[in-house]
Amino acid sequence: MTTVRQAFGYVLALLGVVTLTQTAWAAVGTAAVPTPTADVSVVDVQPRMGSQVGVAHPIVVTFGEPVADRARAERSIRVVSPAAVTGEYDWISPNTVHFVPDDLWPAHSEIKLLAGGMPMSFRTGAAVTAVADISAYTFTVSIDGEVVRQMPASMGKSKFPTPQGRFTVLGKENPVVMDSRTIGIPLDDPEGYKLTVNHAVRITWGGVYIHSAPWSVGSQGYANVSHGCINLSPDNAAWYYNNVGIGDLVTVQA
């Protein structure tokens, strides 16, 4: 089953050493429990300082070189607020680690952390969560715990099933060109395609999107006919595209 950690399994570009000023909250937060620094420098932290992301976004820390002492590097990453956050570390390359909290971040909140001894913070917006129900042919979106829209949908056909599990929104593209050759299907194959698709929300780096699919509107709510993506009508896809953000949660269930 694909997890949030796997969905974010990609190498971020190195964007230069992050330099930050020590702040009052960091001093208070580390007075009782010192946080060790890593044995190599931190060159990038996601989410960016001061940015706003979805409640399922992991903390992604990239070091300047391969990390020999991973346990020490993990100890150098600590959530200060909210307190007592637990989670898992996933090394997706020799120098990049993800910290994925066991629970979603609280919505409408400031998250404060230390990464390699440096103070960082980011904010969360509303908790925009979606559930794609394969057998019910629906895509249901909730905001801050309240269902706001249930949409007919079409997921992957039996030969190309939509992966199940928890995912986070990785990107938004409008439009995007989808080419079956990227998943090993030649264009001259009966299953081949090359399409320009509107309002596409990416949830895996392997090419699974939630997107506008006017060609399958007749099947949405009734049958699963896609090559693994989640098909919505043009109006519903545009609404979701405009209301979802990077790091928001998508759950695909049978």
N, C-alpha and C positions, 0 to 999 in steps of 0.2 A: 504494500500500500504506500503510495506516495505521501510524504509528510510535508509540513511547512518547511522543515529544514532542507529537504531535497528540492523543493520548489525553488528555493533561493540558492541552489548549488551552482554558482558561477563565480568567476574571478573578477573582482572589481578593478578598474584601472587605478594605478598608483598616481595620486594627485598631489604629491608633495607632502613634506612633513607638516603635521598640524601643530601650530603653536598657539597656546591658550594661556590666559592669565588665571592664576589661582583665584578662586572666588570664596566668599565667606561661607557659602553652604558647603563647599568641599572641605574647608578646614573643620567645620563643625562635624560633618559626616564622617570624617576619618580620625577624629581625635581619639576615640576609644579603641577602634580596630584599624590598625595601620594596613593600608593596601600596598602590596609590593609592586614594584615596577617590573616590567618584563625585561628579559636579557637582551632584547633588540628593540629598536625604536618603532613606535606606531607611526605609520604614514597616512592612514586613512581610517575614518570611522563613519559608518552609516547607521542611523540617519544623520544627516548633517546637523551641525550645531544650530539650534533655533528653528529647524524645519518642522513641518507638521506632516504626520504620516498616519496610516491606518493602525488599528489596535492589534494587528497580528504581525507587524513588521519586526524582524529580528534585529538585534544589534550585530553589526558586521564590522570586525576589526581586522585591518590588514597591516602586517608588520613589514619592515624594510627588507627582511631577508628570511629564509626558512628558519623556523623556530625549533631549536633543539629541545628545550625544556618546556613542553606544552603545558604541563601542570602549573608551572610558575606563571606562564603567560595567561592562563585561564584565571588564576588568582588575582591578576592585575586588572581584571574586568569585573566591576562590581556596581550593581544598581544601588544607589543611595536612597532614592525616593521614586516610587513607594518602597517602604521598608520590607525586608524579609522576602524578596522575590526569589523564587527558585526556578531553575530551568536546566537546559542541557547545552553542552558545547558540541559543535560539529565542525571539524576541520575539513574545509572543502578544497584546500590546497596547502602546501607546506608552510605558507605564511598568512593564510586567511582563515579566521574562525568566526562562526556564527554563535551567538548566544540566543537561544530560543526560550522565552519564558514558558513555564508550564501552563499558565493561564494567559488570557489576552491582557494587554495593557488596559488600565482604566481609561474610559473615554473622556475627552475634554480635560486632559490632565497634562502636567509637565512631568516628564521622566528625567531624572537626574542620575548620572552615572560617572564612574571613573574608568578610563581606558588607558592602560599603561601608565597610570598615575596622573593622567590629565583629566580635569573636570569637563564634562560635556552635558548637554541637555537638549531634549527635543520635546515636541508636543504631539498629543494625539487629538484628532478631531472626533466627530461622532462615530459610534460603533456601527459601521455599515457592514453587515454580514449577509451572505447569500447562501442558499441551499439549492443545489441542483438535484432533483429527485428523478433518477433514471426511469424507474418503473411508473412513476406518476406523470412523467413528461412535463414537469413544472420547474420553474426557476423562481424562487421566492426570496425577496429582499426585505430585511428588517433594518431599521435605523433606531439605535438606542433601545433595542429590545422589542420594538413594536413593528409588526408586519405592515409594510407600506405598499407592497406591490407583489402580486403573484402572477407570473407570466407563463403562457404556454411555451414549451421548449421542445427541441429535438436534440438528443444526444447521439453518441456514436452507435452505429449499427453493429451487429454481432461480430463482424470481421474486423472492425476498427473501434473497439469499445473506448468510451471515455474513462480515463483513470479515476479511481475512487480515492477519497481521502480528504485531507485538509490542505488547502493551498492559499497562497497570498497573491494579491494582484502585483504583478511585476512591471507592467507597463501598459500604456494606452496608445493605440495607433489608429489614425483616421485620415486616409485609408491605409490598408496594408495589402500587399500582393501575396496571395497564398498559392504556392506552387507544390504540387504533389511530389515532385522530384526530391524535395527536401526530406520526405519521409519514405523515399525509396520506391515511389510509384511513377513509372514513366508516363509522359504526357499522352502517349499513344495507347496506353492501357485503358480498358473500359472504365477503370476507377480513377484515371488520371484527370487532373484539373489544373488550371491556372486562372485565378480569379482576383479581381480587385474588390476588397471587402471593406465596408464602412463600419465605424464604431466598434473596433476590435479591442477587447480587453484581454491581455495575455496573463495566463496563470501558470504556464510551464515554459521553460526554455526549449522544450522539445516541440513546441508548436501548438499547444492547446489554448484556444481562445474562447471567449464568450463574444459573439459577434452578430451583426445583422446578416440575415440569410433570407432574402425575399423569395428565393427559389424553393425553400422548404416550408413556407408558411402553412401550406395545406397539411403538412405532417406534424407541425408543432402542436403539442398537446395530445397527439394520438400515436405517433410512431417515432422511433429513433432511426434516423437515416443519414447522419453525418459521418465524417471520417474521424471522429473523436472530439471535435469541437462542440460547444454548446450553442445551438442555433436559436436566435430570437427574431421576432419580426422587426422591421426597420424602426418602428416607433418605440418598441420596448428596448431595443438595443441602444438607441440614442438616449433614452431616459437613463438606463443603467450607466452608460459611458459618462454621462454628465453628473452622476451622483456618486460614483465610486472613486476612490483614491488609491495611490500606491500603498501597499501594505494592508489593505482591507482583506477580510477573510472570505474565502469561498470554500464551501464543503460540498463534495460530490458524493452522493449516497445511492445505494441500490434501491 
